[in-house]
Amino acid sequence: MKLQIPKLPLPASLIGSEVGTFTEFTVTQRMPDIARRVIAENNFSLNINESLENLANQLPSGYLLPFEDDSGVDVGDWKKYLEPYKEQRWIDIPWFFAETYFYRLILNITNYFQSSEWQGVDPFHLQKSQGLKTSLDAINTLCYQVTQWLQESEKSGKTNQGVLTTLLYFALWGNRVDLSLWSAFESDRSNFDIENQKAHILVDDAGLVTELLVTSACQRVDFVVDNAGFELICDLCLVDFLLGSGVIDQIKLHLKPHPTFVSDAMIKDVYDTVEFLAASSHQQVTNFAQRLQAYIASGKLILGDDYFWTSPLAFWEIPESLKQELADADLLLIKGDANYRRLLGDRHWDFTTNIADIVCYLPVPIVALRTLKSEVAAGLQPEVIEKVSKSDSDWLTNGQWGVVQFIE
Ligand SMILES: O=P(O)(O)OC[C@H]1O[C@](O)(CO)[C@@H](O)[C@@H]1O
């Protein structure tokens, strides 16, 4: 029988008061910057902006701000989550809690849930839409490429495992902080530098994943989605190929129920993205949008959200109903750094810990596609750690290194 929690004793959580860490830098500097960017990029009232500024000021050394009832359906849950941390400083509580609460508090302050002129206003809308506009060339190229791959697979009557691997890599690198690795691809699509991509992957189980998809009778794959923007496009290309080539019958995307972590995708972001693609002047892009619309209309592509995904809970604290739903899938694809942190409970595991001894609580095989943007990891070989840390002192947080980790 599957365990409900990690097999190993839990190490300490990452917290903001760990001097000199990226965690400290995030809580004391990056999060205040994000709060101030919300002020700059929106037209909220003076009152709201003052409260956001107050939040920004409190983060480096101040105490958690109280949570006012704002008619969000998760208010009762948050009151419970907050109980153990009352009257504590932001830098003294677990980092994952601090971040999820911070984003929820921004919505609380900006009246996201309350009936007011700001109800439903996504404070990160500008950044999400810019993410799409700045990657137009890469989107065109990628859509063209996927269409070709689909045609080839239709002609040959079989699925090219190499193509699937490449699409998994796209889904992985779509999560990078910058798109510099794409430059070769953009200028010459036949010259997409797979070798260079591979050299930056610290654990690469892509072969195991494509083998599972192609050779076993996989019918449904679920994605725990991360960011809107270019990353979501890469994910949707993988979705398109899996459904269009008939490898998989059904895919469910698990999305966030409200704005969080700046660019995390919600159901409305998927629809906005499809609309954006449908308005393109390039036929390969509009065709891609039409295929996505058809998958959604036929129920081959399902979009769902759940408040667990915006909660401060570790992955093993997943509600039973959602866990049962994930059990319907043959493979769970987990995207991005924050979801990976949730998988590991955002704790100080030794980086060489067998990841299967931590993530032993899910009812389905999973693959984590994650570029490293935090000091959390497991399942790395000691020689890999030695090599990468010698070549890049910021390897844990600069988003230039990735993992494709499969756990059965
Ligand atoms: O979009 P991703 O890959 O989940 O990255 C978000 C991550 O980035 C960070 O903001 C750090 O850069 C973390 O707080 C978080 O884990």
PDBQT file of the ligand as one rigid body, heavy atoms in Angstrom, charges set to zero:
ROOT
HETATM    1  O1  LIG A 501       7.415  29.657 -11.785  1.00  0.00    +0.000 OA
HETATM    2  P1  LIG A 501       8.132  28.716 -10.929  1.00  0.00    +0.000 P 
HETATM    3  O2  LIG A 501       9.063  27.839 -11.678  1.00  0.00    +0.000 OA
HETATM    4  O3  LIG A 501       7.242  27.928 -10.032  1.00  0.00    +0.000 OA
HETATM    5  O4  LIG A 501       9.055  29.592 -10.059  1.00  0.00    +0.000 OA
HETATM    6  C1  LIG A 501       8.593  30.236  -8.958  1.00  0.00    +0.000 C 
HETATM    7  C2  LIG A 501       9.689  30.166  -8.037  1.00  0.00    +0.000 C 
HETATM    8  O5  LIG A 501      10.441  31.280  -8.219  1.00  0.00    +0.000 OA
HETATM    9  C3  LIG A 501      10.710  31.897  -7.002  1.00  0.00    +0.000 C 
HETATM   10  O6  LIG A 501      10.022  33.099  -7.038  1.00  0.00    +0.000 OA
HETATM   11  C4  LIG A 501      12.149  32.036  -6.832  1.00  0.00    +0.000 C 
HETATM   12  O7  LIG A 501      12.728  32.623  -7.935  1.00  0.00    +0.000 OA
HETATM   13  C5  LIG A 501      10.225  31.007  -5.928  1.00  0.00    +0.000 C 
HETATM   14  O8  LIG A 501       9.620  31.745  -5.009  1.00  0.00    +0.000 OA
HETATM   15  C6  LIG A 501       9.354  30.025  -6.628  1.00  0.00    +0.000 C 
HETATM   16  O9  LIG A 501       9.679  28.762  -6.175  1.00  0.00    +0.000 OA
ENDROOT
TORSDOF 0
